[in-house]
Amino acid sequence: MSSILIKNGLVVDTEWMRHCDILIEGSKIRRVAPSIDFSSLPQDTALIHADGLCVLPGIIDAHTHYHLVSRGTVTADSFEEGSRLAAYGGVTTVVDFADDNRTSLLDSLHSRRREMVPMAIDYALHQGVYKYRSDIRRELESIKRAGIGTLKIFTTYRDVGYLVDDRDELKEIFRDARDLGLMVSVHAEDDAIVTEIGSTWKGSYRPIDHAALRPAEAEAAAISYVGGIAGELGMPVYIVHLSSRKGLESVRKLRMDGVKVIVETTPHYLFLDKEKLEGPDGPLYVMTPPLRTKDDNEALQEALVNGEIQVVATDHCTFTREQKLSSDDCRTIYPGIPGTEELLPLLHTFGVAGGRLTLSQIVNLVSTGPAKIFGLYPEKGSLEEGTDADITLFDPDCSWTLSKDTIHSAAGYTAYEGFSVTGKVVMTYLRGRLIMGDGIYLGLKGDGKFLRARR
């Protein structure tokens, strides 16, 4: 069994930061101690000097769409390419989606798992539920047994068959999920509002118009709607990619009424605004929900600092620059941007370098928190003895610039072009094996494991 000693790093958990050593044996963390004598270890033990580096639990991107077949094409980052860029960002686990709505939930799950076999990092899945059926409870029981812990529902996209429109049917899905111990996550945009605006719209359909066609009011209304159902049933609800101040206000009201609302946002809603939708590169920044205003950025940043947001993920959904720029009509532009690799340095720059958050708080937002919420803890999201040796070595002082030349997505661009960041991943370990070190990718196709959610 191979051993690795990571020595003298600043080990960061959600509760403390301290200089200590970590001993890895095989795929597990065996010891965490103030000092471990290297000379007492087997001769083949590798010694990693981590002086000046932060030792973090592997990062979890809790919202990705790798190799997504959509709108007659496929996203730019395959499972292999997604694993590669994730490793460069210190990400050892992603949570993706099984969302084929043409078949049973269990068949959809099995199909997605077969597709994801090439992954070189570990992965869990959320299960999309886009139709109510009389035997839906039986279906939910089957996917729970198969390792699913979270459902995904939409409050929009009636036109593509993603919307469970009948409130009683949606409430039944929520009730069954509650009884089975499944989390319900929601893409929150009110379909009636979006449809009404679209039917009376007299303007153009440039990228900048996307923000007006899918306004913050639609997000706020949908959050209130699903939160009301969750409140009636006495269960939590998880809101994905919160994008606006109005949506945040809906969350706050629900919480005041006693509803447990778990909130996820993304770097693009924290740091990008709708001015990016202007000009010839506007299509590169189209995603759903659309980018909002600087005021919305500031509201979400404040909420992040105040602890009102529990998870920061990326909604990584990439199309190449050529795919994105093939249309200037926001109705037909392929929606989505890269993000997994940029997640940690962006948050570290805003939070730690900016003096707004501690590194322990960052770890909770992008590792420990998601692991606990989605039933992956403590194997993931922790540095506890006996758990998976998913470890990210991070240089907190490295200053560099995000650009298409410094990131690794097959999209060929980053939405954060020119952003100066502080902090960079220098080594990424997955279950005790180095998958990225000194700028070299060492991941193995097929080495990723499907993670069963535990509640």
C-alpha distance (Angstrom), angle and dihedral (degrees) to the residues before:
residue distance angle dihedral
M1 . . .
S2 3.80 . .
S3 3.80 118.8 .
I4 3.80 132.0 -156.6
L5 3.78 127.0 -169.4
I6 3.79 115.7 -158.2
K7 3.79 103.9 -162.6
N8 3.80 134.8 -162.5
G9 3.80 97.7 -4.5
L10 3.79 124.7 144.1
V11 3.80 99.3 -108.1
V12 3.80 111.3 -150.7
D13 3.79 124.7 -158.3
T14 3.79 127.9 163.6
E15 3.80 90.9 -97.0
W16 3.79 105.5 36.4
M17 3.79 148.4 8.9
R18 3.77 120.1 -145.6
H19 3.78 140.1 153.1
C20 3.78 108.7 -107.0
D21 3.79 144.3 129.7
I22 3.79 129.7 -98.0
L23 3.78 122.8 -155.0
I24 3.79 117.5 -157.3
E25 3.80 121.0 -164.0
G26 3.78 114.7 -173.9
S27 3.80 107.7 -44.3
K28 3.81 97.7 -21.5
I29 3.78 140.6 77.6
R30 3.80 104.8 -116.1
R31 3.80 104.1 176.1
V32 3.77 138.4 13.9
A33 3.79 110.8 -173.9
P34 3.81 141.3 148.0
S35 3.78 89.4 -107.2
I36 3.80 132.2 2.9
D37 3.81 117.4 -166.2
F38 3.80 106.7 -123.5
S39 3.81 91.9 -161.7
S40 3.81 90.4 62.4
L41 3.80 92.9 58.8
P42 3.82 128.7 87.8
Q43 3.81 113.5 -75.3
D44 3.79 93.7 -114.2
T45 3.82 92.9 57.8
A46 3.80 111.6 126.1
L47 3.80 115.5 -132.7
I48 3.80 118.5 -145.4
H49 3.78 115.2 -169.0
A50 3.80 105.2 -147.3
D51 3.80 98.4 177.5
G52 3.81 108.3 150.0
L53 3.80 92.6 12.7
C54 3.79 131.8 107.8
V55 3.80 116.5 -129.3
L56 3.80 109.7 -145.9
P57 3.79 134.2 176.7
G58 3.79 109.2 -102.4
I59 3.79 111.7 -77.6
I60 3.81 118.4 -110.2
D61 3.80 119.8 -149.2
A62 3.79 98.9 -158.1
H63 3.81 97.1 -168.9
T64 3.81 121.1 46.2
H65 3.79 138.8 142.9
Y66 3.79 107.4 -159.5
H67 3.79 117.6 174.2
L68 3.81 92.7 2.0
V69 3.79 115.8 177.3
S70 3.80 104.4 -144.5
R71 3.78 138.5 155.1
G72 3.77 94.1 -2.9
T73 3.79 95.8 -50.7
V74 3.79 140.4 67.7
T75 3.78 129.9 -113.6
A76 3.78 119.0 -99.9
D77 3.79 99.7 -115.4
S78 3.79 113.2 71.0
F79 3.79 120.8 -162.0
E80 3.79 89.6 -92.5
E81 3.80 93.3 47.7
G82 3.79 91.4 43.6
S83 3.80 90.2 52.9
R84 3.79 90.4 50.1
L85 3.79 97.2 51.1
A86 3.80 90.1 42.9
A87 3.80 91.2 55.8
Y88 3.80 90.1 53.1
G89 3.81 87.7 54.4
G90 3.80 94.7 49.5
V91 3.82 90.7 -108.0
T92 3.80 113.6 145.8
T93 3.81 98.9 167.7
V94 3.78 133.8 36.4
V95 3.78 130.9 -173.6
D96 3.78 110.1 -141.9
F97 3.81 133.0 170.9
A98 3.78 140.4 -98.5
D99 3.78 100.4 -155.4
D100 3.78 111.4 153.3
N101 3.81 101.4 137.1
R102 3.80 95.0 -175.6
T103 3.78 95.1 78.6
S104 3.79 142.3 32.9
L105 3.78 118.9 -60.1
L106 3.79 92.9 -113.5
D107 3.81 92.8 49.1
S108 3.80 89.1 48.2
L109 3.80 90.1 52.6
H110 3.78 94.5 47.2
S111 3.80 91.1 47.5
R112 3.79 92.9 52.4
R113 3.80 92.1 46.6
R114 3.80 90.5 53.4
E115 3.80 89.8 50.5
M116 3.81 91.9 50.7
V117 3.81 96.7 54.8
P118 3.85 91.1 105.7
M119 3.83 91.3 62.9
A120 3.80 113.8 125.1
I121 3.82 93.8 -163.8
D122 3.79 129.8 51.4
Y123 3.79 121.9 -87.7
A124 3.77 143.8 -172.6
L125 3.80 127.4 -165.0
H126 3.77 138.2 -133.3
Q127 3.81 113.9 -150.7
G128 3.79 118.6 -130.8
V129 3.83 113.9 -137.3
Y130 3.77 110.5 -167.8
K131 3.81 103.5 156.0
Y132 3.76 135.7 47.5
R133 3.79 115.4 -132.2
S134 3.77 129.5 179.4
D135 3.82 90.5 -115.5
I136 3.80 95.2 44.1
R137 3.80 92.3 123.5
R138 3.78 91.1 58.2
E139 3.79 89.4 49.7
L140 3.79 91.7 50.0
E141 3.80 90.4 49.9
S142 3.80 89.9 53.2
I143 3.81 95.5 51.9
K144 3.80 91.6 45.4
R145 3.80 89.5 55.5
A146 3.80 87.1 49.6
G147 3.80 92.4 56.8
I148 3.81 106.5 -89.6
G149 3.81 117.0 139.6
T150 3.81 102.9 168.9
L151 3.80 136.2 47.7
K152 3.79 125.7 -152.9
I153 3.78 121.6 -145.7
F154 3.80 132.3 175.8
T155 3.79 129.1 -143.7
T156 3.80 90.7 -161.2
Y157 3.82 141.4 36.1
R158 3.77 96.7 78.7
D159 3.82 87.3 157.3
V160 3.81 92.7 65.6
G161 3.79 96.7 39.2
Y162 3.81 100.2 -104.3
L163 3.82 98.5 116.5
V164 3.80 124.0 94.0
D165 3.79 93.0 -157.4
D166 3.80 102.7 179.8
R167 3.81 110.6 84.8
D168 3.80 93.9 -150.8
E169 3.79 91.0 52.8
L170 3.79 92.1 47.2
K171 3.79 90.1 48.5
E172 3.79 89.5 52.3
I173 3.81 89.9 54.3
F174 3.82 89.6 49.7
R175 3.82 91.1 48.2
D176 3.80 93.1 50.2
A177 3.80 90.3 47.3
R178 3.79 90.5 51.2
D179 3.78 93.0 49.3
L180 3.80 91.4 48.9
G181 3.79 95.1 45.4
L182 3.81 94.8 -113.2
M183 3.80 122.1 147.3
V184 3.83 117.2 -128.3
S185 3.79 116.1 -143.8
V186 3.79 121.2 -169.6
H187 3.79 137.8 -154.2
A188 3.78 94.9 -149.0
E189 3.81 118.6 -150.2
D190 3.78 120.6 123.3
D191 3.79 107.7 -120.4
A192 3.81 94.9 -156.5
I193 3.81 91.9 56.2
V194 3.80 93.1 46.0
T195 3.81 91.7 46.7
E196 3.81 93.7 47.8
I197 3.79 92.6 50.9
G198 3.78 91.4 46.9
S199 3.82 93.6 49.7
T200 3.81 93.6 53.5
W201 3.79 99.1 34.4
K202 3.81 113.7 131.0
G203 3.78 98.7 174.4
S204 3.77 133.9 86.8
Y205 3.78 126.1 -82.1
R206 3.78 100.5 -125.5
P207 3.80 118.0 144.2
I208 3.81 91.2 -96.8
D209 3.81 89.5 57.8
H210 3.78 90.1 62.2
A211 3.80 88.9 78.2
A212 3.82 91.5 56.7
L213 3.79 94.8 43.1
R214 3.83 92.0 54.9
P215 3.82 103.1 31.5
A216 3.77 130.7 -175.7
E217 3.81 89.5 -105.8
A218 3.81 88.3 68.7
E219 3.79 91.0 55.0
A220 3.80 92.8 47.4
A221 3.80 93.3 49.3
A222 3.80 93.2 49.0
I223 3.81 92.6 49.1
S224 3.79 90.0 52.0
Y225 3.81 90.4 48.3
V226 3.81 98.3 51.7
G227 3.79 91.5 36.2
G228 3.78 88.7 56.1
I229 3.80 90.7 54.6
A230 3.80 91.6 47.3
G231 3.80 90.4 48.8
E232 3.80 92.7 51.7
L233 3.80 89.7 52.7
G234 3.80 96.4 42.1
M235 3.80 94.5 -122.1
P236 3.80 136.9 122.5
V237 3.79 124.8 -105.7
Y238 3.80 128.1 -156.0
I239 3.83 118.4 -143.0
V240 3.80 114.2 -155.0
H241 3.82 124.1 -145.7
L242 3.81 99.9 -4.5
S243 3.80 104.9 -155.6
S244 3.80 111.0 176.1
R245 3.78 149.6 47.8
K246 3.82 90.0 -122.8
G247 3.80 90.4 53.8
L248 3.79 89.3 49.2
E249 3.80 90.4 51.6
S250 3.82 89.4 54.5
V251 3.80 89.2 51.7
R252 3.78 91.1 50.8
K253 3.79 92.7 50.7
L254 3.79 92.0 49.9
R255 3.79 90.8 49.9
M256 3.79 90.4 50.4
D257 3.81 86.7 54.4
G258 3.80 90.0 54.1
V259 3.80 99.9 -101.2
K260 3.80 115.4 141.5
V261 3.80 105.1 -130.2
I262 3.79 119.0 -179.2
V263 3.79 111.7 -159.1
E264 3.79 131.5 -154.1
T265 3.77 124.5 -174.8
T266 3.80 133.7 174.3
P267 3.80 136.6 -130.7
H268 3.80 91.9 -109.8
Y269 3.80 92.5 58.8
L270 3.80 89.2 46.2
F271 3.80 99.2 46.3
L272 3.84 110.9 17.3
D273 3.81 128.2 66.0
K274 3.78 136.0 -166.9
E275 3.80 93.6 -91.0
K276 3.81 83.9 82.4
L277 3.81 87.4 68.5
E278 3.81 90.9 66.1
G279 3.79 122.7 90.2
P280 3.80 134.3 21.8
D281 3.81 94.2 -48.3
G282 3.82 93.0 51.7
P283 3.82 93.9 109.4
L284 3.82 89.8 61.8
Y285 3.81 89.0 68.0
V286 3.80 100.0 47.9
M287 3.79 114.1 120.4
T288 3.80 135.2 138.7
P289 2.97 121.8 -76.0
P290 3.82 89.1 33.0
L291 3.77 126.5 -123.4
R292 3.81 112.4 -83.1
T293 3.81 134.8 -158.3
K294 3.79 132.9 -60.4
D295 3.81 86.4 -105.4
D296 3.81 88.9 59.6
N297 3.82 90.1 49.2
E298 3.79 90.5 53.0
A299 3.81 93.4 46.7
L300 3.80 91.8 53.0
Q301 3.80 92.4 44.3
E302 3.79 89.6 53.1
A303 3.80 90.9 47.8
L304 3.80 90.0 50.3
V305 3.79 92.0 52.7
N306 3.82 90.9 45.3
G307 3.80 92.9 54.2
E308 3.80 95.5 -112.1
I309 3.81 91.9 123.8
Q310 3.80 118.0 64.8
V311 3.83 103.6 -174.0
V312 3.78 136.5 31.7
A313 3.80 112.1 -162.6
T314 3.80 130.9 156.2
D315 3.82 112.8 -127.7
H316 3.81 83.5 -138.3
C317 3.81 104.7 -160.3
T318 3.77 112.9 152.6
F319 3.75 136.3 -166.6
T320 3.77 123.5 174.5
R321 3.76 120.6 -97.8
E322 3.79 87.6 -108.7
Q323 3.82 92.2 51.9
K324 3.79 92.1 48.5
L325 3.79 94.9 47.5
S326 3.81 94.3 45.8
S327 3.82 88.5 92.0
D328 3.79 135.0 34.6
D329 3.81 92.5 -168.4
C330 3.81 111.3 99.4
R331 3.80 89.7 -146.9
T332 3.79 92.5 62.7
I333 3.81 104.0 28.0
Y334 3.79 109.5 113.7
P335 3.84 104.1 -107.5
G336 3.79 123.7 -132.5
I337 3.80 143.6 58.2
P338 3.83 139.1 -140.7
G339 3.77 118.4 -94.2
T340 3.82 118.8 138.5
E341 3.79 96.5 94.1
E342 3.81 94.0 44.8
L343 3.83 95.6 49.3
L344 3.80 101.9 92.3
P345 3.82 100.2 39.9
L346 3.81 92.0 47.1
L347 3.79 93.3 51.0
H348 3.78 93.4 42.6
T349 3.80 90.9 51.5
F350 3.79 93.1 49.2
G351 3.77 97.6 38.7
V352 3.79 111.2 29.5
A353 3.81 103.7 21.2
G354 3.80 88.0 40.3
G355 3.81 92.2 51.7
R356 3.81 94.3 -122.9
L357 3.81 102.6 107.5
T358 3.78 137.4 20.8
L359 3.77 121.4 -119.1
S360 3.81 87.6 -114.0
Q361 3.80 88.8 59.5
I362 3.81 90.6 49.6
V363 3.81 89.7 51.5
N364 3.79 89.2 52.9
L365 3.82 92.2 51.4
V366 3.79 97.3 48.7
S367 3.80 105.3 26.0
T368 3.79 123.5 8.9
G369 3.80 96.6 34.9
P370 3.82 95.9 51.1
A371 3.81 90.4 43.8
K372 3.80 91.5 54.9
I373 3.81 95.4 42.2
F374 3.79 94.1 50.2
G375 3.79 99.1 40.5
L376 3.82 99.0 -105.9
Y377 3.80 99.2 112.9
P378 3.02 135.4 142.8
E379 3.81 95.5 12.1
K380 3.79 86.0 56.9
G381 3.79 127.6 31.6
S382 3.79 96.9 28.6
L383 3.79 142.7 82.6
E384 3.78 94.4 -146.3
E385 3.77 120.8 142.3
G386 3.79 111.9 -96.6
T387 3.81 95.5 26.8
D388 3.79 131.1 110.5
A389 3.79 111.9 -67.7
D390 3.80 95.1 -123.9
I391 3.79 101.1 152.5
T392 3.79 134.8 167.0
L393 3.80 119.7 -159.8
F394 3.79 107.6 -153.8
D395 3.80 130.5 -171.0
P396 3.83 104.1 -146.0
D397 3.80 94.3 -169.2
C398 3.80 101.3 50.7
S399 3.81 110.8 114.8
W400 3.79 117.4 -158.7
T401 3.78 142.1 144.6
L402 3.79 127.3 -108.3
S403 3.79 111.3 -129.4
K404 3.76 141.5 139.9
D405 3.80 86.5 -91.3
T406 3.82 95.7 54.6
I407 3.81 101.6 44.6
H408 3.79 128.4 66.2
S409 3.80 108.8 -140.9
A410 3.79 116.6 129.1
A411 3.81 86.1 -132.4
G412 3.79 86.7 86.0
Y413 3.78 94.5 -137.4
T414 3.78 142.2 60.8
A415 3.79 124.4 -138.6
Y416 3.82 86.4 -138.9
E417 3.80 96.3 59.3
G418 3.78 109.8 164.9
F419 3.82 96.3 11.9
S420 3.80 110.3 145.7
V421 3.79 109.1 -139.7
T422 3.78 136.3 -175.4
G423 3.78 118.2 -143.7
K424 3.79 130.9 41.6
V425 3.79 137.0 -163.6
V426 3.80 112.0 -116.4
M427 3.83 101.3 173.7
T428 3.79 134.4 18.7
Y429 3.81 123.1 -167.5
L430 3.79 123.7 -166.6
R431 3.80 113.2 -164.3
G432 3.80 90.5 -25.3
R433 3.80 97.3 -46.5
L434 3.80 122.0 110.9
I435 3.80 108.1 -121.2
M436 3.81 97.4 169.1
G437 3.77 128.9 19.9
D438 3.80 135.1 158.6
G439 3.79 90.8 -5.9
I440 3.81 94.8 -52.5
Y441 3.79 121.2 118.6
L442 3.80 113.8 -136.7
G443 3.80 102.2 168.9
L444 3.78 119.6 136.7
K445 3.78 122.1 -134.2
G446 3.81 109.2 -115.2
D447 3.80 95.2 15.7
G448 3.82 92.7 112.0
K449 3.80 119.2 101.7
F450 3.78 130.3 -145.2
L451 3.80 108.9 -119.1
R452 3.78 118.9 -142.6
A453 3.78 113.3 -142.5
R454 3.78 116.4 -122.3
R455 3.78 121.6 -158.4
